[in-house]
Amino acid sequence: DPDEPASVGSGTLRFETATGILELSLFNRTQAPHALGASSYLYRVPTSIFLVGDGETLGGVILGSFLTVTYKDSLPHRDVVFHAVVNRASVVSASPQPVGMAEFLSITVQDADANEDPLARETVHATLASQRVVAFGGEGSERVMLTENGVNSAVFTGIVRTALRTAAGGSDTGEMNVVPGDTLVVSYEEQARGSILVDATKRATFMVHVGQPATLTSTEVLNPGQTIYITVVDADLGLTAATVLDAYVVVTTSKDFEQERVPLFETGYNTNVFTGKLLTCTRCSSVTCPDMCFTSPWANCDQPVNCPSEVEGLSNDGILYVEKGNIITSTYVERMPEATLSAFSHVARVGSLEIIPSDYMVGGDRLNIIVLDNDLNKDPTVVETVDVRVATLKVNEPTKLVTLTEDEINSGRFVGFLTTIPSDPANPTVALRTDLFMAVEPGDEIDVVYSDEAIPNGGVQEITRRVTVAFTGTIKACVASVNASLSTSGCQYTRFSDNGLVTYMALPGDTITVNITDRDISSATQDLNVTAYASPTKTGDYQVLEVIQVATGEFSGQLRTSTNPIYAPPNDGVLLIEPDTDIVVTYIDRVPRLNQDARVRMAVKGVLETRAALLNDIATLAVNLTDTDINRDSAVREAAVVSVVNLRFPDIISSVSLLESDANSGRFEGSIALALSAGAESVSDGSLRGIS
């Protein structure tokens, strides 16, 4: 009122609610301590929720009630009226703060004015907008409906999802497109209860930051007693005073339940790079070890710190008890986007390499490779891999890289294999570097090499295992020739092949020489499993032969035989045999796993029988021969030839072919016709000539 203060003081203020009226004279009423400006005056009037007030207090001032204020101006004489609705300031918030990509943003409004019906859950709306500007305009806003949490609670919540998209999104799509670093604004247009008027001065807002994914790294491999260095890169960590409180990581060990909280410090102003470090200790076992140290300050201890690491250390004391092979986990809880990051450190330990087969293998076998090394288990939450080299001295055969895969999460055990194929030395096969197999020949040496890049003393240690491609062993058993120069085989008697098995002849009582050739057997000290038995046998006798090395890869032994029953007990140094039996000598080749057999047949005296007979009214000479020694092939009927001579004509010899009566019977039958003639036969016509 620009009138004189005396004129203003002669006026009155009238306050009216539904149940209360208060009229105040402004005469001599103390003005507010400070003026709002020229001709402006501020008066403060106490209010009460009670229906009726007193002379100084306005009653009936409750949420939603209408209020009329009337200023009775004395000059000029008129009434100036203002209408209002009683309300309470709303509060807007949103979480998480900061929010991540592809997360739900929860918006909360506390507004008692919006709680018009105390018996029902009501709704209000808030607006979510982005301050990002994209190529074709700003991101569209989202009108989010908020529902009262409970009847008469006056707290309203709703959600909207963020989506990681660089393009601008439309309005009211149910999603807000965001990129790391965006700023979102939640706004709420407050209205008094029962009013439809919108007052811009009553708009409540809340700023929400969109997070940028953080990274966490730590020392991957360390020796016991060294320091773990930890780095967090997080652009959101320094946004607010609240987020700075999250600048720490928690470090734990696989050994036990000790944990250490490590504070992070920004490397410079607004670098967004935060670092921390944690000292480790272990028990020192050397004779020159420093004294055991138990309490901080650890800098006063000899370095590295000697501590009883076999027990669990105190948590949050600034040092972590570790031992070789432990996995150390550093965990950082990121608030925007909400995530838990982990980094893993390994206390170095020398790994191990195992191959199966371990010494000898056969071409065509699979070479299985196993590496045990926890240092390779860099992330205990996923299955990891490692490469090993497989090389051979074979000319032109390239080195192979074989990828081993962890057999299960967090096992530290890596397995894989390389397939081999047999190669003929006379016409060798050479595999390409990209082939998934290696061509090998007997005698090839294959080296499997694992490079352990994390060992306690630092550096790289190569672990090598070698396997040799085995030769197939051979065995021969026969009676050795007295004069080897007279026998190219070195055996005294003849041999034959029965179903592919070479069989030598011998007489009962002979001593049989057994020769074994196996280039895989490098020393006479290695046991060779050689056994002999007779077939058929009535006693079950067998002998285990002792063999000696006579040359590199060559071994020899002796087997005595006898028909004397006193040698019936097994393994008494002499094998009991009978005529017309076979001796089977078996060498068990370890690689390849085969039983190699040699056979010796005990000779038996043959029996020849002849008789004259009429066959189909033709005079014939029937010839029967029983001799199992010439039964060379047990699967077929064989033939034998005998000579028939008429002593009247001794120079004329006729040959009679005999056929085995049954396969493997050893009995041969045949005949020749008899012709009456006083003279010698001039041609061989299948008959024998003679007179009575």
MIZARO-340192 format. One record per residue (C-alpha): residue in one letter; chain; x, z, y. Coordinates in steps of 0.2 Angstrom, whole numbers. Example, Ala and Ser with C-alpha at 12.3 -4.5 7.8 and 13.67 -1.06 7.14 Angstrom:
BEGIN
R  type  mol      u      w      v
R     a    A     62     39    -22
R     s    A     68     36     -5
//
This chain:
BEGIN
R  type  mol      u      w      v
R     d    A      0      0      0
R     p    A      9     -6     16
R     d    A     -1      6     27
R     e    A      7     21     34
R     p    A     11     36     22
R     a    A     -3     46     30
R     s    A    -15     33     27
R     v    A    -10     32      9
R     g    A    -11     50      7
R     s    A    -29     51     13
R     g    A    -34     40     -2
R     t    A    -38     46    -20
R     l    A    -34     40    -38
R     r    A    -48     41    -51
R     f    A    -45     40    -70
R     e    A    -58     37    -82
R     t    A    -59     37   -101
R     a    A    -74     37   -112
R     t    A    -75     55   -112
R     g    A    -64     61    -97
R     i    A    -63     59    -79
R     l    A    -49     65    -67
R     e    A    -49     62    -49
R     l    A    -34     66    -39
R     s    A    -32     67    -20
R     l    A    -15     60    -14
R     f    A    -15     71      1
R     n    A      1     82      0
R     r    A      4     76    -18
R     t    A     22     75    -22
R     q    A     28     57    -23
R     a    A     39     52    -38
R     p    A     58     56    -35
R     h    A     62     38    -32
R     a    A     52     24    -23
R     l    A     50      8    -32
R     g    A     52     -1    -16
R     a    A     45     -3      1
R     s    A     27      3      2
R     s    A     27      7    -17
R     y    A     23     24    -24
R     l    A     24     31    -42
R     y    A     13     45    -48
R     r    A     14     53    -65
R     v    A     -2     60    -73
R     p    A     -2     70    -89
R     t    A    -14     65   -102
R     s    A    -22     73   -117
R     i    A    -30     67   -133
R     f    A    -44     81   -131
R     l    A    -60     74   -125
R     v    A    -61     83   -109
R     g    A    -46     87    -98
R     d    A    -43     99    -84
R     g    A    -40     97    -66
R     e    A    -22     90    -68
R     t    A    -24     82    -85
R     l    A    -34     67    -91
R     g    A    -43     69   -107
R     g    A    -49     57   -120
R     v    A    -33     47   -120
R     i    A    -32     41   -138
R     l    A    -25     25   -146
R     g    A    -37     11   -143
R     s    A    -47     19   -129
R     f    A    -50     10   -113
R     l    A    -44     17    -97
R     t    A    -49     13    -79
R     v    A    -39     18    -64
R     t    A    -47     16    -47
R     y    A    -37     18    -31
R     k    A    -49     22    -16
R     d    A    -40     15     -1
R     s    A    -45     23     15
R     l    A    -40      9     26
R     p    A    -47     -3     24
R     h    A    -60      6     14
R     r    A    -62     -2     -3
R     d    A    -58      2    -21
R     v    A    -44     -6    -31
R     v    A    -47     -6    -50
R     f    A    -35     -8    -64
R     h    A    -41     -8    -83
R     a    A    -29     -4    -97
R     v    A    -30      0   -116
R     v    A    -20     15   -123
R     n    A     -7      9   -135
R     r    A     10     14   -142
R     a    A     26      3   -142
R     s    A     29     -6   -158
R     v    A     45     -6   -168
R     v    A     52    -22   -177
R     s    A     65    -22   -190
R     a    A     71    -34   -204
R     s    A     83    -32   -219
R     p    A     95    -36   -226
R     q    A    105    -36   -211
R     p    A    115    -47   -211
R     v    A    105    -59   -223
R     g    A    112    -71   -235
R     m    A    108    -88   -240
R     a    A     94    -90   -253
R     e    A     88    -72   -250
R     f    A     72    -64   -246
R     l    A     71    -58   -228
R     s    A     59    -43   -227
R     i    A     51    -40   -210
R     t    A     44    -24   -205
R     v    A     33    -19   -190
R     q    A     27     -2   -185
R     d    A     12     -4   -174
R     a    A     -1     10   -173
R     d    A    -12     -1   -162
R     a    A    -14    -14   -176
R     n    A    -21      0   -187
R     e    A    -39     -2   -181
R     d    A    -47      2   -197
R     p    A    -40     18   -205
R     l    A    -50     14   -222
R     a    A    -42     -4   -225
R     r    A    -26    -12   -227
R     e    A    -24    -24   -212
R     t    A    -13    -39   -207
R     v    A     -3    -44   -192
R     h    A      9    -59   -189
R     a    A     27    -60   -184
R     t    A     37    -76   -179
R     l    A     54    -80   -186
R     a    A     65    -93   -177
R     s    A     83    -99   -178
R     q    A     94   -101   -163
R     r    A    103   -115   -172
R     v    A    103   -132   -165
R     v    A    104   -147   -177
R     a    A    106   -166   -174
R     f    A     87   -169   -172
R     g    A     82   -153   -164
R     g    A     80   -135   -168
R     e    A     75   -127   -184
R     g    A     56   -125   -185
R     s    A     49   -107   -183
R     e    A     40    -98   -197
R     r    A     24    -88   -194
R     v    A     25    -73   -206
R     m    A     10    -63   -211
R     l    A     13    -45   -213
R     t    A      2    -33   -223
R     e    A      0    -15   -220
R     n    A      9     -5   -234
R     g    A     -5      7   -236
R     v    A    -21     12   -229
R     n    A    -19     19   -212
R     s    A      0     18   -213
R     a    A      2      7   -198
R     v    A     18      0   -206
R     f    A     17    -19   -210
R     t    A     29    -29   -220
R     g    A     31    -47   -226
R     i    A     44    -58   -233
R     v    A     51    -76   -230
R     r    A     65    -84   -240
R     t    A     81    -92   -233
R     a    A     87   -108   -239
R     l    A    105   -115   -238
R     r    A    102   -132   -229
R     t    A    111   -140   -215
R     a    A     95   -151   -210
R     a    A     82   -144   -199
R     g    A     66   -138   -208
R     g    A     48   -139   -202
R     s    A     38   -126   -195
R     d    A     28   -114   -207
R     t    A     35   -121   -223
R     g    A     38   -104   -231
R     e    A     57   -106   -230
R     m    A     69   -104   -216
R     n    A     84   -116   -217
R     v    A    100   -108   -213
R     v    A    119   -110   -214
R     p    A    132    -97   -213
R     g    A    134    -90   -195
R     d    A    116    -93   -190
R     t    A    107    -80   -179
R     l    A     88    -78   -183
R     v    A     76    -69   -171
R     v    A     61    -60   -177
R     s    A     48    -58   -163
R     y    A     31    -49   -163
R     e    A     18    -50   -149
R     e    A     11    -33   -147
R     q    A     -7    -31   -142
R     a    A    -16    -15   -137
R     r    A    -30    -10   -149
R     g    A    -46    -19   -146
R     s    A    -38    -31   -134
R     i    A    -35    -50   -135
R     l    A    -23    -50   -120
R     v    A     -5    -55   -124
R     d    A      8    -47   -113
R     a    A     26    -55   -113
R     t    A     33    -39   -108
R     k    A     27    -31   -124
R     r    A     36    -43   -135
R     a    A     47    -34   -148
R     t    A     62    -44   -155
R     f    A     75    -41   -168
R     m    A     91    -51   -171
R     v    A     96    -55   -189
R     h    A    113    -63   -193
R     v    A    115    -75   -208
R     g    A    130    -71   -218
R     q    A    145    -81   -222
R     p    A    151    -79   -240
R     a    A    167    -67   -241
R     t    A    182    -69   -253
R     l    A    191    -56   -261
R     t    A    209    -57   -269
R     s    A    221    -45   -276
R     t    A    238    -45   -284
R     e    A    235    -55   -300
R     v    A    250    -47   -310
R     l    A    260    -32   -306
R     n    A    273    -21   -315
R     p    A    268     -3   -318
R     g    A    273      7   -302
R     q    A    271     -8   -290
R     t    A    258     -9   -276
R     i    A    242    -19   -277
R     y    A    238    -29   -261
R     i    A    220    -33   -258
R     t    A    213    -45   -245
R     v    A    195    -48   -240
R     v    A    190    -62   -229
R     d    A    173    -59   -222
R     a    A    167    -66   -205
R     d    A    152    -54   -205
R     l    A    162    -38   -208
R     g    A    165    -35   -190
R     l    A    148    -40   -182
R     t    A    141    -23   -180
R     a    A    147     -5   -180
R     a    A    137     -2   -196
R     t    A    145    -17   -205
R     v    A    162    -10   -201
R     l    A    158      5   -211
R     d    A    158     -6   -227
R     a    A    177    -11   -224
R     y    A    183     -4   -241
R     v    A    185     -9   -259
R     v    A    184      2   -274
R     v    A    198      0   -287
R     t    A    196      5   -305
R     t    A    206      3   -321
R     s    A    201     -2   -339
R     k    A    211     13   -345
R     d    A    199     27   -340
R     f    A    187     32   -327
R     e    A    199     35   -312
R     q    A    194     26   -296
R     e    A    201     24   -279
R     r    A    193     20   -263
R     v    A    205      8   -252
R     p    A    201      6   -234
R     l    A    202    -11   -226
R     f    A    210    -15   -209
R     e    A    208    -31   -199
R     t    A    224    -40   -197
R     g    A    221    -44   -179
R     y    A    207    -46   -166
R     n    A    192    -56   -173
R     t    A    203    -63   -187
R     n    A    190    -59   -200
R     v    A    204    -55   -212
R     f    A    205    -37   -219
R     t    A    218    -30   -230
R     g    A    222    -14   -240
R     k    A    234     -9   -253
R     l    A    235      4   -267
R     l    A    251     11   -275
R     t    A    251     12   -294
R     c    A    262     24   -305
R     t    A    266     25   -324
R     r    A    276     37   -335
R     c    A    295     33   -334
R     s    A    303     33   -352
R     s    A    321     29   -347
R     v    A    335     43   -347
R     t    A    338     39   -329
R     c    A    319     42   -324
R     p    A    316     52   -308
R     d    A    307     68   -308
R     m    A    288     68   -312
R     c    A    277     67   -297
R     f    A    260     74   -296
R     t    A    254     76   -278
R     s    A    254     66   -262
R     p    A    262     61   -250
R     w    A    267     49   -263
R     a    A    280     42   -251
R     n    A    290     57   -254
R     c    A    291     53   -272
R     d    A    305     43   -280
R     q    A    299     25   -281
R     p    A    292     19   -293
R     v    A    282     35   -295
R     n    A    284     43   -312
R     c    A    267     50   -317
R     p    A    259     55   -333
R     s    A    249     39   -334
R     e    A    243     42   -352
R     v    A    230     54   -344
R     e    A    217     50   -332
R     g    A    223     52   -314
R     l    A    213     61   -300
R     s    A    201     49   -291
R     n    A    203     45   -272
R     d    A    220     52   -271
R     g    A    229     36   -265
R     i    A    237     32   -282
R     l    A    231     24   -298
R     y    A    238     29   -315
R     v    A    241     13   -325
R     e    A    250      7   -341
R     k    A    256    -10   -348
R     g    A    241    -21   -352
R     n    A    228    -12   -341
R     i    A    215    -22   -331
R     i    A    213    -17   -314
R     t    A    197    -21   -305
R     s    A    194    -22   -286
R     t    A    176    -22   -281
R     y    A    170    -26   -263
R     v    A    151    -25   -259
R     e    A    147    -39   -247
R     r    A    131    -35   -236
R     m    A    129    -53   -230
R     p    A    124    -62   -241
R     e    A    122    -47   -252
R     a    A    134    -49   -266
R     t    A    147    -39   -276
R     l    A    164    -47   -277
R     s    A    177    -43   -290
R     a    A    195    -47   -291
R     f    A    206    -43   -306
R     s    A    224    -37   -307
R     h    A    234    -36   -323
R     v    A    248    -24   -327
R     a    A    260    -35   -335
R     r    A    263    -34   -354
R     v    A    273    -47   -365
R     g    A    260    -58   -374
R     s    A    261    -63   -392
R     l    A    259    -79   -401
R     e    A    254    -82   -419
R     i    A    251    -98   -429
R     i    A    242   -100   -446
R     p    A    250   -106   -457
R     s    A    265    -96   -451
R     d    A    280   -104   -460
R     y    A    275   -119   -471
R     m    A    260   -131   -469
R     v    A    254   -148   -477
R     g    A    251   -164   -468
R     g    A    233   -165   -465
R     d    A    231   -146   -463
R     r    A    225   -139   -446
R     l    A    238   -128   -437
R     n    A    228   -113   -430
R     i    A    236   -105   -414
R     i    A    232    -88   -407
R     v    A    239    -80   -391
R     l    A    236    -62   -387
R     d    A    239    -58   -368
R     n    A    228    -48   -357
R     d    A    237    -55   -342
R     l    A    228    -71   -345
R     n    A    212    -63   -344
R     k    A    211    -65   -325
R     d    A    192    -63   -324
R     p    A    184    -52   -337
R     t    A    167    -59   -333
R     v    A    170    -77   -340
R     v    A    178    -86   -354
R     e    A    196    -92   -349
R     t    A    209   -105   -356
R     v    A    227   -107   -358
R     d    A    238   -121   -363
R     v    A    252   -121   -376
R     r    A    265   -134   -381
R     v    A    267   -141   -398
R     a    A    282   -152   -401
R     t    A    291   -159   -416
R     l    A    309   -166   -419
R     k    A    301   -182   -427
R     v    A    307   -197   -417
R     n    A    294   -204   -405
R     e    A    281   -191   -409
R     p    A    276   -184   -391
R     t    A    273   -166   -387
R     k    A    255   -161   -387
R     l    A    247   -149   -375
R     v    A    234   -138   -384
R     t    A    221   -129   -374
R     l    A    216   -112   -381
R     t    A    200   -104   -377
R     e    A    196    -85   -375
R     d    A    186    -81   -391
R     e    A    174    -70   -381
R     i    A    172    -63   -363
R     n    A    186    -50   -358
R     s    A    195    -51   -375
R     g    A    212    -58   -370
R     r    A    213    -67   -387
R     f    A    214    -86   -385
R     v    A    212    -97   -400
R     g    A    213   -116   -403
R     f    A    220   -128   -416
R     l    A    229   -145   -418
R     t    A    225   -156   -432
R     t    A    239   -165   -442
R     i    A    238   -181   -452
R     p    A    251   -185   -466
R     s    A    263   -199   -462
R     d    A    273   -210   -474
R     p    A    292   -208   -471
R     a    A    294   -226   -476
R     n    A    280   -232   -464
R     p    A    278   -218   -452
R     t    A    263   -215   -441
R     v    A    266   -210   -423
R     a    A    252   -202   -413
R     l    A    249   -205   -395
R     r    A    251   -191   -382
R     t    A    232   -192   -379
R     d    A    228   -191   -397
R     l    A    220   -175   -403
R     f    A    231   -175   -419
R     m    A    250   -175   -423
R     a    A    257   -186   -437
R     v    A    269   -176   -448
R     e    A    280   -180   -463
R     p    A    287   -168   -476
R     g    A    302   -158   -469
R     d    A    296   -160   -451
R     e    A    298   -144   -440
R     i    A    284   -141   -428
R     d    A    287   -129   -413
R     v    A    273   -120   -404
R     v    A    278   -113   -387
R     y    A    269   -101   -376
R     s    A    276    -98   -358
R     d    A    272    -80   -353
R     e    A    272    -81   -335
R     a    A    269    -62   -332
R     i    A    281    -50   -341
R     p    A    285    -32   -335
R     n    A    303    -37   -329
R     g    A    297    -52   -320
R     g    A    301    -71   -323
R     v    A    294    -82   -337
R     q    A    297    -79   -356
R     e    A    294    -92   -368
R     i    A    288    -87   -385
R     t    A    291   -100   -399
R     r    A    284   -100   -417
R     r    A    290   -114   -430
R     v    A    281   -121   -445
R     t    A    289   -133   -457
R     v    A    279   -147   -466
R     a    A    281   -143   -484
R     f    A    288   -154   -498
R     t    A    278   -155   -514
R     g    A    288   -147   -528
R     t    A    291   -155   -545
R     i    A    295   -148   -562
R     k    A    302   -155   -578
R     a    A    304   -147   -595
R     c    A    314   -154   -610
R     v    A    328   -151   -622
R     a    A    343   -155   -613
R     s    A    354   -169   -620
R     v    A    371   -163   -628
R     n    A    379   -178   -620
R     a    A    370   -182   -604
R     s    A    379   -198   -602
R     l    A    369   -205   -617
R     s    A    352   -201   -609
R     t    A    347   -207   -591
R     s    A    334   -193   -590
R     g    A    346   -179   -596
R     c    A    334   -175   -611
R     q    A    338   -177   -629
R     y    A    321   -183   -635
R     t    A    309   -196   -630
R     r    A    295   -194   -618
R     f    A    278   -201   -615
R     s    A    264   -200   -602
R     d    A    247   -192   -607
R     n    A    234   -194   -593
R     g    A    248   -195   -580
R     l    A    257   -180   -587
R     v    A    275   -183   -593
R     t    A    277   -175   -610
R     y    A    294   -173   -619
R     m    A    296   -170   -637
R     a    A    305   -156   -645
R     l    A    308   -147   -662
R     p    A    302   -129   -666
R     g    A    317   -117   -662
R     d    A    324   -128   -648
R     t    A    329   -121   -631
R     i    A    319   -130   -617
R     t    A    327   -132   -600
R     v    A    316   -131   -586
R     n    A    321   -139   -569
R     i    A    312   -136   -553
R     t    A    314   -146   -537
R     d    A    307   -139   -521
R     r    A    315   -141   -504
R     d    A    304   -128   -496
R     i    A    313   -115   -506
R     s    A    328   -111   -495
R     s    A    336    -96   -505
R     a    A    339    -90   -522
R     t    A    332    -74   -517
R     q    A    314    -81   -515
R     d    A    303    -78   -530
R     l    A    298    -93   -540
R     n    A    282    -91   -551
R     v    A    286   -101   -567
R     t    A    276    -97   -583
R     a    A    275   -105   -601
R     y    A    263   -104   -615
R     a    A    259   -113   -631
R     s    A    243   -122   -634
R     p    A    234   -120   -646
R     t    A    240   -102   -650
R     k    A    234    -88   -661
R     t    A    244    -74   -652
R     g    A    241    -77   -634
R     d    A    260    -77   -631
R     y    A    267    -82   -614
R     q    A    284    -81   -605
R     v    A    288    -78   -587
R     l    A    304    -88   -584
R     e    A    319    -83   -574
R     v    A    326    -97   -564
R     i    A    342    -98   -554
R     q    A    347   -109   -539
R     v    A    359   -123   -545
R     a    A    359   -133   -528
R     t    A    349   -133   -512
R     g    A    331   -134   -517
R     e    A    335   -135   -535
R     f    A    332   -122   -548
R     s    A    334   -121   -567
R     g    A    329   -109   -581
R     q    A    329   -109   -600
R     l    A    314   -106   -612
R     r    A    319   -101   -630
R     t    A    306   -105   -644
R     s    A    304    -99   -662
R     t    A    292   -100   -676
R     n    A    296    -82   -681
R     p    A    281    -70   -679
R     i    A    292    -56   -673
R     y    A    292    -65   -656
R     a    A    273    -64   -655
R     p    A    273    -50   -640
R     p    A    271    -58   -623
R     n    A    285    -60   -611
R     d    A    299    -55   -624
R     g    A    311    -69   -620
R     v    A    305    -80   -634
R     l    A    290    -91   -635
R     l    A    281    -91   -652
R     i    A    276   -108   -657
R     e    A    270   -118   -672
R     p    A    272   -136   -676
R     d    A    260   -148   -669
R     t    A    258   -137   -653
R     d    A    261   -141   -635
R     i    A    271   -130   -623
R     v    A    264   -130   -605
R     v    A    276   -124   -591
R     t    A    268   -121   -574
R     y    A    276   -119   -557
R     i    A    265   -112   -544
R     d    A    270   -121   -528
R     r    A    265   -109   -513
R     v    A    264   -124   -500
R     p    A    255   -135   -504
R     r    A    245   -123   -515
R     l    A    246   -133   -531
R     n    A    250   -129   -549
R     q    A    263   -141   -555
R     d    A    264   -143   -575
R     a    A    277   -150   -587
R     r    A    273   -152   -605
R     v    A    283   -152   -621
R     r    A    276   -156   -638
R     m    A    283   -148   -654
R     a    A    287   -162   -666
R     v    A    278   -161   -684
R     k    A    284   -171   -699
R     g    A    272   -186   -702
R     v    A    263   -190   -719
R     l    A    262   -208   -726
R     e    A    249   -212   -739
R     t    A    246   -228   -748
R     r    A    234   -234   -762
R     a    A    228   -250   -770
R     a    A    210   -254   -767
R     l    A    197   -268   -768
R     l    A    190   -271   -751
R     n    A    176   -283   -751
R     d    A    183   -290   -768
R     i    A    200   -292   -761
R     a    A    215   -283   -767
R     t    A    222   -273   -753
R     l    A    235   -260   -750
R     a    A    227   -246   -739
R     v    A    240   -237   -728
R     n    A    236   -220   -720
R     l    A    248   -211   -708
R     t    A    245   -194   -701
R     d    A    257   -190   -686
R     t    A    251   -181   -671
R     d    A    268   -184   -662
R     i    A    263   -202   -659
R     n    A    246   -197   -652
R     r    A    252   -200   -634
R     d    A    235   -202   -625
R     s    A    222   -189   -630
R     a    A    208   -200   -621
R     v    A    210   -216   -632
R     r    A    212   -222   -649
R     e    A    230   -227   -651
R     a    A    239   -239   -664
R     a    A    254   -237   -675
R     v    A    264   -250   -685
R     v    A    272   -247   -702
R     s    A    283   -259   -712
R     v    A    279   -264   -731
R     v    A    292   -271   -742
R     n    A    291   -279   -759
R     l    A    307   -273   -768
R     r    A    307   -290   -777
R     f    A    310   -298   -761
R     p    A    319   -285   -750
R     d    A    322   -296   -736
R     i    A    304   -300   -733
R     i    A    296   -286   -722
R     s    A    278   -286   -718
R     s    A    271   -276   -703
R     v    A    254   -267   -705
R     s    A    245   -261   -689
R     l    A    236   -245   -690
R     l    A    222   -239   -678
R     e    A    219   -221   -674
R     s    A    203   -215   -683
R     d    A    197   -205   -668
R     a    A    204   -202   -651
R     n    A    217   -187   -651
R     s    A    215   -186   -670
R     g    A    233   -191   -675
R     r    A    227   -200   -691
R     f    A    230   -219   -691
R     e    A    222   -231   -704
R     g    A    226   -249   -709
R     s    A    228   -261   -724
R     i    A    236   -277   -730
R     a    A    230   -290   -743
R     l    A    239   -292   -760
R     a    A    241   -310   -766
R     l    A    247   -315   -783
R     s    A    263   -325   -782
R     a    A    279   -326   -791
R     g    A    289   -333   -776
R     a    A    293   -326   -760
R     e    A    281   -329   -746
R     s    A    287   -341   -733
R     v    A    276   -336   -718
R     s    A    269   -320   -712
R     d    A    251   -323   -715
R     g    A    245   -305   -716
R     s    A    246   -303   -735
R     l    A    259   -296   -747
R     r    A    264   -307   -762
R     g    A    270   -301   -779
R     i    A    266   -300   -797
R     s    A    262   -286   -810
//
